[in-house]
Amino acid sequence: MPSSIVETKWCRISLAHKNLNEINICRELEEIIVELDLTANKLTEYGFLSRMINLETLVLDNNELTSHANLPVTNSLRTLWLNHNSINNIGVFLDNLLTKCPDLEFLSMMDNPAAPSYFNGGTFAQYQDYRHYVISQFPKLKALDDTMVTANERQEALRIYGKTPRLNRVKNEKQYKYTGK
């Protein structure tokens, strides 16, 4: 192999539909996992994710997550799917998520009580308000649920909810701290 080619090791793991209530992944894999699918399990503890320093995509669909799910700081995370869970308070959930995963680009929360849509009995106005609120909180968000975020939508979100919350990196710590608007 020519010396100009750098070998990149990364890993995509699916533990979907295993009905697991805990995950144990060996340390060697934790550092190279880039995509992790944990769909349809019964997880309530997520501390193991903090050791996955290169994790970019996480799928937690159908896991009975609530608004108070305590996800660890995952600064590398860009894509998070949380469809079909039990998240019923968008404010509580996003305040926590914003401090743990501030650089999200793709977020999907379809079929959660806090994510109103036509499919779960929400009105179009509720759906738009939900989208505007979430978009206002995550300045790097490119897509929410199954729809790309448009420039006009972002502008309207900021008009309604104001500027996105400021995040200050806590000195000498690898976590973000929410400091309000």
C-alpha positions as MATLAB code, in Angstrom:
seq = 'MPSSIVETKWCRISLAHKNLNEINICRELEEIIVELDLTANKLTEYGFLSRMINLETLVLDNNELTSHANLPVTNSLRTLWLNHNSINNIGVFLDNLLTKCPDLEFLSMMDNPAAPSYFNGGTFAQYQDYRHYVISQFPKLKALDDTMVTANERQEALRIYGKTPRLNRVKNEKQYKYTGK';
ca = [
       0.000    0.000    0.000;
       1.436    3.424   -0.938;
       2.466    5.577    2.002;
       0.172    8.393    0.827;
      -2.920    6.289    1.549;
      -3.979    6.408    5.167;
      -5.950    3.469    6.437;
      -8.996    4.584    8.367;
     -10.604    2.186   10.785;
     -14.222    2.769   11.658;
     -17.090    0.567   12.518;
     -20.852    0.420   12.030;
     -22.659   -1.764   14.567;
     -26.285   -2.795   14.728;
     -27.693   -4.216   17.928;
     -31.241   -3.512   16.764;
     -34.227   -5.629   17.841;
     -32.279   -7.526   20.501;
     -34.542   -6.535   23.423;
     -31.434   -5.499   25.376;
     -31.638   -3.530   28.624;
     -27.896   -2.898   28.816;
     -24.992   -2.736   26.380;
     -21.435   -3.882   26.953;
     -19.046   -3.125   24.107;
     -15.344   -3.891   24.345;
     -13.062   -0.852   24.726;
     -11.283   -1.483   21.406;
     -14.565   -1.152   19.509;
     -15.791    1.863   21.475;
     -13.101    4.055   19.947;
     -13.832    3.111   16.342;
     -17.632    2.978   16.326;
     -18.962    5.715   14.053;
     -22.535    4.444   13.608;
     -24.562    2.584   16.226;
     -28.110    1.283   15.798;
     -29.847    0.352   19.038;
     -33.398    0.291   17.668;
     -36.054   -1.644   19.608;
     -34.272   -2.344   22.849;
     -35.154   -1.447   26.445;
     -32.214    0.746   27.370;
     -32.456    3.110   30.323;
     -28.729    3.805   30.907;
     -26.570    5.449   28.267;
     -23.244    6.128   30.014;
     -21.442    3.710   27.702;
     -21.958    6.210   24.858;
     -19.545    8.695   26.451;
     -16.655    6.343   25.659;
     -17.518    6.340   21.948;
     -15.440    9.368   21.048;
     -15.970    9.018   17.288;
     -19.699    8.254   17.330;
     -21.408   10.323   14.635;
     -24.721    8.493   14.140;
     -26.911    7.012   16.861;
     -30.294    5.365   16.345;
     -32.375    4.919   19.509;
     -35.784    4.358   17.905;
     -38.316    2.344   19.942;
     -36.438    2.387   23.237;
     -38.986    3.826   25.664;
     -36.863    6.965   26.137;
     -38.514    9.682   28.186;
     -38.029   13.440   28.385;
     -35.623   12.864   31.271;
     -33.315   10.433   29.432;
     -29.794   11.203   30.575;
     -27.664   10.970   27.461;
     -23.940   11.567   28.046;
     -21.872   14.256   26.361;
     -21.182   13.108   22.810;
     -19.485   15.991   21.019;
     -18.903   14.035   17.811;
     -22.585   13.099   17.374;
     -24.163   14.630   14.251;
     -27.158   12.339   13.608;
     -29.617   11.221   16.277;
     -32.816    9.271   15.683;
     -35.246    9.035   18.580;
     -38.418    8.000   16.761;
     -41.233    6.095   18.498;
     -40.237    6.768   22.101;
     -42.019    8.356   25.094;
     -40.587   11.888   24.985;
     -43.479   14.073   26.142;
     -41.825   17.346   27.202;
     -39.849   18.948   24.397;
     -38.436   21.742   26.576;
     -36.991   19.433   29.222;
     -35.643   17.022   26.650;
     -34.038   19.626   24.387;
     -32.446   21.513   27.302;
     -30.653   18.295   28.221;
     -29.891   17.336   24.629;
     -28.509   20.770   23.820;
     -25.905   20.488   26.572;
     -24.942   16.951   25.562;
     -25.065   17.043   21.742;
     -24.837   20.707   20.707;
     -23.612   20.067   17.160;
     -26.473   17.924   15.903;
     -27.156   18.252   12.190;
     -29.846   15.589   11.791;
     -32.471   14.925   14.470;
     -35.548   12.757   14.159;
     -38.162   12.549   16.905;
     -41.201   11.346   14.964;
     -44.031    9.650   16.842;
     -43.146   11.043   20.255;
     -45.859   12.851   22.228;
     -43.679   16.000   22.259;
     -43.321   15.946   18.459;
     -46.833   16.645   17.191;
     -47.723   15.608   13.677;
     -50.683   14.506   11.631;
     -49.770   10.888   12.410;
     -50.094   11.229   16.190;
     -53.074   13.598   16.332;
     -51.219   16.910   16.211;
     -52.371   19.820   14.104;
     -50.333   21.417   11.341;
     -49.901   24.520   13.533;
     -48.554   22.388   16.406;
     -46.193   20.626   14.025;
     -44.857   23.922   12.681;
     -44.410   25.307   16.191;
     -42.521   22.163   17.231;
     -40.243   22.469   14.188;
     -39.593   26.167   14.797;
     -38.750   25.568   18.447;
     -36.329   22.697   17.749;
     -34.676   24.545   14.861;
     -34.197   27.627   17.044;
     -32.317   25.522   19.597;
     -29.850   23.818   17.239;
     -28.062   26.272   14.938;
     -26.360   23.510   12.915;
     -29.501   21.452   12.333;
     -29.889   20.546    8.633;
     -32.873   18.206    8.915;
     -35.584   17.601   11.494;
     -37.564   14.394   11.266;
     -38.068   13.662    7.579;
     -37.710   17.225    6.285;
     -34.703   19.391    5.507;
     -34.490   22.728    7.350;
     -34.831   25.630    4.934;
     -33.299   29.077    5.312;
     -36.807   30.593    5.501;
     -37.811   28.120    8.199;
     -34.699   28.912   10.247;
     -35.353   32.642    9.875;
     -38.951   32.188   11.043;
     -37.806   30.010   13.965;
     -35.412   32.735   15.110;
     -38.092   35.401   14.674;
     -40.491   33.435   16.882;
     -38.085   32.079   19.510;
     -35.182   34.502   19.324;
     -31.554   33.670   18.892;
     -30.351   30.194   19.624;
     -29.126   29.572   23.175;
     -25.504   30.367   23.818;
     -23.246   27.519   24.828;
     -20.027   28.069   26.693;
     -17.478   25.359   26.887;
     -16.627   24.711   30.512;
     -12.909   25.305   30.937;
     -10.842   22.141   31.218;
     -13.931   19.925   30.879;
     -15.301   18.024   27.915;
     -18.887   19.147   28.312;
     -21.035   22.074   27.369;
     -22.925   24.246   29.740;
     -26.166   25.986   28.837;
     -26.033   29.690   29.730;
     -29.422   30.852   28.442;
     -30.350   33.335   25.783;
];
